[in-house]
């Protein structure tokens, strides 16, 4: 029996959940500014998936090296320790469609079918908030086989009845696989949504509760989700991170807490960046 | 000057108002910052910015009012957050966005290079992209009958790529993220290389060029020309400088930043002195 860690934060549970979705030998694509995902990949690599290969967006490289997650020294790992340098043109036009790596996306909005948005909040032509854009999400979610979503701040701004722009393909409106293919979509749809409160799966294309993180109540999840979720008869608890996982994460993979940036905004985020940077240049 | 070597001022004069301009590098990595400064000093107007990823350099250019349309699939400052001036100008309706994806730009550039009208891909189906990109058509595969998205060819007027090493002819080395730089350089009508260092052609031959001289119209030597973005392995991202920029923008003081580091500076050397990097 593995020893369970006793004191952990929500982001540490998320990272552990991400790591457990990785199988040995997976090719893992890592997007821009996603240290939670990077931490999960490295954790899997250091535990049960030593032969996974990373496709780094920052670096445009393929690598089998697992080091630290970093803010200012990221390229030392992603480029300095790469197996192969590729151009982004090759990644977009060949590698992604040929290899179909596993990838975790962080939506700004998600609906009950797992369709998601990273473009704008509000009207497209008069946006309330202009977001960075969806990068390659509208390309790959039409054909990837292993799509996962994650939400570091589970609330009603993210889980909404109607999203303002569909830039990531979920289960559309619940069409069958044959109907999806007629529409040009060959992907089966996302597998899971990992949040700071729970893990969702999908039942007939609809968002359904899979497990609650330790200490989180069902009511908390319902209150923070802007649409009706499918609730199973028997509710299980998310397996907490092990003592070994927590030790690796805190002392080896991310000693300066880069992962926390995904949970912070505004001045708090800038202050945390300064703090991490001081430690990185001092190291 | 010899070969295609030019001053920064001369090279920037090759960019015309209204051009479709592609800037090399990715978000915070190997961006042609010094060249962007000069575009702002020359007060370029109505540029359409082709930014596979728009980062610090693009935010400056958009903030300074040089850009009327942005073509991008990601415009942000990575872990630092949203790009403040892009966000502000788009939300105010001052800049238009032509919504792109990684594939729409990558396949678009490849179509331009192949001298065909489009390249097919499996992208966009099931999304709202077709509502905001009515110019993108769907084609039927003549062999399988499947539907494909037909990404239209992209042919930039100008490409500006910052390189670690170049010779005076424009044969140059790109280290770190190649992004879509090689396609930009090969496909653009005018290609400008800014380089950390100008070296003898023999140095390029030893390592093999990523961009070859016939693709290039101008070469400018600009040490630390990517600051505050990184130029791997020579220097990393200047975190403090980017934080200063974000904080000024958040206080509504973009103009102050521009005066301090761009408009109030005549030459790149003076900028390096101002940021304490003139060593």
Contacts between the chains, C-beta under 8 A, distances in Angstrom:
chain1	res1	chain2	res2	distance
A	32	B	27	6.7
A	32	B	53	7.5
A	32	B	74	6.4
A	32	B	76	7.4
A	32	B	78	5.5
A	33	B	76	7.6
A	33	B	78	4.4
A	33	B	79	4.6
A	35	B	79	7.2
A	58	B	26	7.3
A	58	B	27	7.8
A	58	B	29	7.2
A	58	B	78	7.7
A	58	B	177	7.1
A	59	B	176	7.2
A	59	B	177	6.2
A	60	B	26	7.6
A	60	B	176	8.0
A	60	B	177	4.7
A	60	B	178	5.6
A	60	B	179	6.6
A	71	B	79	6.0
A	71	B	239	6.9
A	72	B	236	5.1
A	72	B	237	5.3
A	72	B	239	5.1
A	73	B	236	6.2
A	75	B	29	7.0
A	75	B	176	6.1
A	75	B	230	6.3
A	75	B	232	4.7
A	75	B	233	7.7
A	75	B	236	7.2
A	79	B	175	7.7
A	79	B	176	5.4
A	79	B	177	7.7
A	79	B	232	5.7
A	79	B	233	7.7
A	80	B	233	7.2
A	85	B	178	6.8
A	86	B	178	7.4
A	87	B	178	4.0
A	87	B	179	6.9
A	87	B	180	6.9
A	87	B	181	7.5
A	87	B	182	6.1
A	87	B	183	7.7
A	88	B	26	7.3
A	88	B	52	6.6
A	88	B	102	7.0
A	88	B	106	6.7
A	88	B	177	7.3
A	88	B	178	6.8
A	88	B	179	4.7
A	88	B	180	5.5
A	89	B	106	4.6
A	89	B	109	6.7
A	89	B	110	6.8
A	89	B	180	5.1
A	89	B	182	7.4
A	89	B	183	5.2
A	91	B	102	7.7
A	91	B	106	8.0
A	92	B	102	4.3
A	92	B	103	5.0
A	92	B	105	7.8
A	92	B	106	3.7
A	92	B	107	7.3
A	93	B	103	7.0
A	93	B	106	5.2
A	93	B	107	6.0
A	93	B	110	6.2
A	93	B	119	7.8
A	93	B	121	7.7
A	97	B	121	7.8
A	97	B	122	6.8
A	115	B	126	7.9
A	119	B	99	6.8
A	124	B	128	7.9
A	124	B	131	7.8
A	124	B	132	5.8
A	126	B	93	7.0
A	127	B	90	6.6
A	127	B	91	5.8
A	128	B	91	7.5
A	129	B	87	7.5
A	129	B	91	7.2
A	130	B	82	8.0
A	130	B	86	7.1
A	130	B	87	5.0
A	130	B	90	4.2
A	130	B	91	5.4
A	130	B	97	7.7
A	131	B	82	7.4
A	132	B	74	5.1
A	132	B	75	5.4
A	132	B	76	3.4
A	132	B	82	6.5
A	132	B	83	7.2
A	133	B	72	6.0
A	133	B	73	5.1
A	133	B	74	4.7
A	133	B	75	5.9
A	133	B	76	7.7
A	133	B	99	7.1
A	133	B	100	7.5
A	134	B	73	6.8
A	134	B	74	7.7
A	134	B	101	6.6
A	135	B	53	7.5
A	135	B	73	5.2
A	135	B	74	4.4
A	135	B	101	7.2
A	135	B	102	5.8
A	136	B	73	7.0
A	136	B	101	5.9
A	136	B	102	3.6
A	136	B	103	6.6
A	137	B	101	7.7
A	138	B	101	4.8
A	138	B	123	6.1
A	138	B	124	5.4
A	138	B	127	4.7
A	138	B	129	5.7
A	139	B	101	5.0
A	139	B	102	5.9
A	139	B	103	4.1
A	139	B	104	8.0
A	139	B	121	6.8
A	139	B	122	7.5
A	139	B	123	4.0
A	139	B	124	7.3
A	141	B	126	7.7
A	141	B	127	7.9
A	142	B	122	5.2
A	142	B	123	6.1
A	142	B	124	7.0
A	142	B	125	5.0
A	142	B	126	6.2
A	142	B	127	7.9
A	143	B	122	4.8
A	165	B	128	5.1
A	166	B	126	7.0
A	166	B	127	4.9
A	166	B	128	4.6
A	167	B	127	5.6
A	167	B	128	7.0
A	167	B	129	7.3
A	168	B	127	7.5
A	169	B	125	7.4
A	169	B	126	4.0
A	169	B	127	6.2
A	172	B	126	5.6
A	180	B	126	7.5
A	183	B	125	5.7
A	183	B	126	6.0
A	184	B	122	7.1
A	184	B	125	3.2
A	184	B	126	7.1
A	184	B	138	7.7
A	184	B	146	7.6
A	184	B	147	4.5
A	184	B	148	7.8
A	184	B	149	7.8
A	185	B	125	5.0
A	185	B	126	4.5
A	186	B	122	6.9
A	258	B	79	7.5
A	261	B	79	5.3
A	265	B	81	7.5
A	269	B	81	6.4
A	270	B	80	7.9
A	270	B	243	5.9
A	270	B	246	6.7
A	270	B	247	6.9
A	273	B	79	6.9
A	273	B	80	6.6
A	273	B	239	6.7
A	273	B	243	6.5
A	274	B	239	7.7
A	274	B	240	7.9
A	274	B	243	6.5
A	277	B	239	4.3
A	277	B	240	7.3
